[in-house]
Amino acid sequence: MNPLVRRTALVCALGAASAALAACGTADAPQAPRPGASAPSAVSSASASPSPSAAPAKPPTLAPGPGGLTPVFEHGPRTQGKTVALTFDADMTADQGPRAASGERFDNPKLIATLRELKVPATVFMTGRWAEEYPDEARSLGRDPQFEIANHSYSHYSYTGDCYGLPTVSRERMRTDVERAYDAFRKAGVPDPMPYFRFPGGCYDRTALKELSATGVTAVQWDVVSGDAFATDADAVAGQVLDGVRPGSVVVMHCTDSAAPVTEEAVRTIVPALRERGYTLVKVSDLIGAANGRH
């Protein structure tokens, strides 16, 4: 699939999400990070995939795309064993503080507890604003070898001009928005955030890929949409995931209780079903490492 084509395979419910995001405050561009803040350098690895239970010493990344553009990863190898990565977006926009203060839950402790109980390795794509709101949870996840923390922007604003109604980051602030998220992770005590980035809404174009190239991140998309955003039927979410998974798949789900209230219940069905089918659950870094091992 051409990585320069904006991803549009999100559930229709994200349209409702965008309306809520647009209504929650102003659409001002996020501020630049403190001086000296920067994303961690990403060093490409040509090694074979590590064991799913072991974190690589240097996170594997993809080589830059044509013209040095940020590379885009959608799924792992289809022929190197039955592996699948469950990923969870910890969404919170820069201007949703008042909603959190009034009691809305943008985290999902029950989901994290279930992932730990079921011993599921997982990659959490976290916004910087989420890390600021829930620093103890961000730190706990970041220090748990079962999880890896990746970047989902600071603001959860769109990196294109038309993305489900999300406010938009200007071209000049795209890089600082990514760097500000890494800064928020460090302030929360996350020791080793990964050099992976997921575009808010999954929306990107050539301009966004060019602007982020200096950060050294690999953009991580997905090939299986769970449909958990604003879903009320856990069985339907589980069925959509199980119907879509193939070897090497990256599944996108959410770690935001108010926006994805049945995800934890769906995971309790998805995980044993995948294991019964012979799948091994891994992190995104394992899939990228396996992809590099083909070369």
C-alpha positions in Angstrom: 0.0 0.0 0.0 1.4 3.4 -0.9 2.5 5.0 2.4 1.9 8.5 1.0 -1.8 7.9 0.7 -3.6 9.1 3.9 -5.1 6.3 5.9 -8.9 6.4 6.0 -9.7 2.9 7.3 -11.0 4.2 10.7 -14.4 3.2 12.1 -17.3 5.6 11.4 -17.5 6.2 15.2 -14.4 8.3 14.9 -16.6 10.9 13.2 -18.5 11.2 16.4 -15.2 11.4 18.3 -14.0 14.2 16.1 -17.1 16.2 16.8 -16.5 15.8 20.5 -12.9 16.8 20.1 -13.8 19.9 18.2 -16.4 20.9 20.8 -14.1 20.5 23.8 -12.2 23.8 23.5 -10.2 26.1 21.3 -8.3 24.8 18.3 -5.2 26.8 19.0 -1.9 25.1 17.9 0.0 23.6 20.8 2.9 25.5 22.3 6.5 24.6 21.5 8.4 22.4 24.1 10.9 23.8 26.5 14.3 24.6 25.0 16.5 21.6 24.4 13.6 19.1 24.3 13.9 16.6 21.4 12.7 13.2 20.3 15.0 10.2 21.0 17.2 9.4 18.1 16.1 6.4 16.1 18.7 4.0 14.9 17.7 1.5 12.2 18.3 -2.1 13.1 19.0 -4.9 10.6 18.9 -7.6 13.2 16.3 -10.4 13.2 13.3 -10.2 15.4 14.0 -10.4 19.1 12.1 -12.8 21.4 8.6 -11.4 22.0 9.4 -11.3 25.8 12.6 -9.4 25.4 12.9 -5.7 24.6 15.6 -4.9 22.1 18.6 -2.9 23.3 18.1 -0.4 20.4 14.5 -0.2 19.2 14.4 -1.3 15.5 13.1 1.3 13.1 12.6 1.4 9.3 15.0 3.1 7.0 13.7 6.5 5.7 11.5 6.4 2.7 12.1 8.0 -0.7 13.6 11.5 -0.4 14.3 10.9 3.3 10.6 10.9 4.2 9.5 9.4 7.5 8.9 5.7 6.9 5.4 4.2 7.5 4.9 0.7 9.0 1.5 -1.0 8.7 2.1 -4.6 9.5 4.8 -7.2 10.0 5.9 -10.1 7.8 3.1 -12.4 6.7 5.3 -15.5 6.4 7.5 -15.5 9.5 5.2 -17.1 12.0 1.8 -16.2 13.4 2.4 -13.0 15.4 0.1 -10.1 16.0 0.5 -6.8 17.9 -2.3 -5.3 19.9 -1.8 -1.6 20.1 -3.8 0.9 22.3 -4.1 4.6 21.6 -4.2 6.6 24.9 -6.0 9.6 23.4 -6.5 13.0 25.1 -6.5 16.3 23.3 -4.7 19.3 24.5 -7.9 21.1 25.5 -9.8 18.4 27.3 -8.5 19.3 30.8 -11.9 20.7 32.0 -13.6 17.4 31.0 -11.0 15.4 32.9 -11.4 17.7 35.9 -15.2 17.1 35.8 -14.6 13.4 36.1 -14.4 12.1 32.5 -11.9 9.2 32.3 -9.5 9.3 29.5 -7.5 6.4 31.0 -8.6 2.8 31.5 -7.0 1.1 34.5 -9.2 -1.9 34.2 -8.0 -2.6 30.7 -4.3 -2.3 31.7 -5.0 -4.6 34.6 -6.5 -7.2 32.3 -3.6 -7.0 29.9 -1.3 -7.7 32.8 -3.5 -10.5 34.0 -3.5 -12.1 30.6 0.2 -11.4 30.1 -0.3 -9.6 26.9 2.7 -7.6 25.5 1.3 -4.3 24.1 2.3 -1.0 22.6 0.6 2.0 24.0 0.5 5.1 21.7 0.2 7.9 24.2 -0.4 11.5 23.8 1.6 13.9 25.8 -1.5 15.4 27.3 -2.6 12.0 28.5 0.8 11.5 30.2 0.4 14.9 31.9 -3.1 14.0 33.2 -2.1 10.5 34.4 1.6 10.7 35.2 1.6 7.8 37.6 -0.1 5.5 35.1 2.3 6.6 32.3 5.3 5.9 34.6 3.9 2.5 35.6 3.4 1.5 32.0 6.7 2.9 30.9 8.6 0.9 33.6 6.8 -2.3 33.0 8.6 -4.5 30.4 5.3 -6.0 29.3 4.5 -2.6 27.6 6.2 -0.1 25.4 5.3 3.5 25.1 5.2 5.2 21.7 4.2 8.7 20.6 0.7 9.7 19.6 1.5 13.5 19.5 1.2 15.9 22.3 -2.1 17.5 21.3 -4.0 14.8 19.4 -4.5 17.5 16.7 -4.5 16.4 13.1 -1.4 16.6 10.9 -3.5 17.1 7.8 -6.1 19.7 6.9 -9.1 17.4 7.0 -9.2 14.6 9.5 -12.5 13.7 11.1 -13.0 17.3 12.3 -9.9 17.4 14.5 -8.2 20.7 15.1 -5.1 21.0 13.0 -1.4 21.4 13.8 0.3 23.9 11.6 3.2 22.6 9.4 5.6 24.7 11.4 4.6 23.0 14.7 4.4 19.4 13.6 7.9 18.5 14.8 7.6 20.4 18.1 4.2 18.7 18.8 6.0 15.3 18.6 8.9 16.5 20.7 6.6 18.0 23.3 5.0 14.6 23.8 8.4 13.0 24.4 9.1 15.8 26.9 5.9 15.0 28.7 6.8 11.3 28.9 10.2 12.2 30.4 8.6 14.5 33.0 6.1 11.7 33.9 9.1 9.3 34.5 8.7 7.1 31.4 12.3 6.0 31.0 12.6 4.7 27.4 9.8 5.8 25.0 10.0 4.2 21.6 10.9 6.0 18.4 7.5 5.2 16.9 4.7 7.7 16.1 1.1 7.2 15.3 -0.7 10.1 13.5 -3.9 11.3 15.3 -6.8 9.9 13.4 -4.4 8.0 11.2 -4.2 11.0 8.9 -1.0 12.0 7.1 0.3 13.2 3.8 3.7 13.9 2.2 4.0 17.2 4.0 3.6 15.6 7.4 6.1 12.8 6.6 8.6 15.4 5.5 8.2 17.6 8.5 8.7 14.6 10.9 11.7 13.2 9.1 14.2 15.0 11.4 12.7 13.3 14.5 13.9 9.9 13.4 10.6 8.2 14.2 8.9 5.4 12.3 5.2 6.2 11.7 3.1 3.2 12.8 -0.3 2.7 11.3 -2.3 -0.6 11.3 -4.0 -3.1 9.1 -6.9 -4.1 11.5 -9.4 -1.6 12.8 -11.0 -2.9 16.0 -14.1 -0.7 15.9 -13.9 -0.1 19.6 -14.2 3.7 19.4 -17.6 4.5 21.0 -18.7 0.9 20.6 -21.2 -0.6 23.0 -21.0 -4.3 21.8 -17.9 -6.0 23.0 -18.7 -9.1 21.0 -18.9 -7.1 17.8 -15.5 -5.5 18.5 -13.9 -8.9 19.2 -15.5 -10.4 16.1 -14.1 -7.6 13.9 -10.6 -8.1 15.2 -10.7 -11.8 14.9 -12.1 -11.6 11.4 -9.4 -9.2 10.3 -6.2 -10.6 11.9 -3.5 -12.1 9.7 0.1 -13.0 10.5 2.0 -9.9 11.3 -1.1 -7.8 11.9 -1.2 -4.5 13.9 -4.5 -4.0 15.6 -5.6 -0.5 16.6 -7.6 -0.2 19.8 -8.0 2.4 22.5 -7.1 3.0 26.1 -9.7 5.7 26.9 -12.6 4.5 29.0 -15.0 7.3 28.1 -14.4 6.8 24.3 -14.0 3.1 24.2 -15.9 1.6 27.1 -16.1 -2.1 25.9 -12.4 -2.5 25.0 -11.5 -4.4 28.1 -14.3 -6.8 27.7 -13.5 -7.4 24.1 -9.8 -8.1 24.9 -10.9 -10.9 27.2 -12.4 -12.6 24.2 -9.8 -11.6 21.6 -6.7 -12.8 23.5 -7.6 -16.4 24.2 -9.1 -16.8 20.8 -5.9 -15.6 19.1 -3.9 -17.9 21.2 -6.1 -20.8 20.4 -5.5 -20.1 16.7 -1.8 -20.3 17.3 -0.9 -16.6 17.4 1.8 -15.2 19.5 1.1 -11.7 20.9 4.0 -9.3 20.5 4.9 -5.6 20.6 5.3 -3.4 17.6 9.0 -3.4 18.0 9.0 -7.2 17.5 7.2 -6.8 14.2 9.5 -4.1 13.0 12.5 -6.1 14.0 11.1 -9.1 12.1 10.5 -6.8 9.0 14.1 -5.6 9.2 15.2 -9.2 9.4 14.0 -9.9 5.8 16.6 -7.6 4.3 
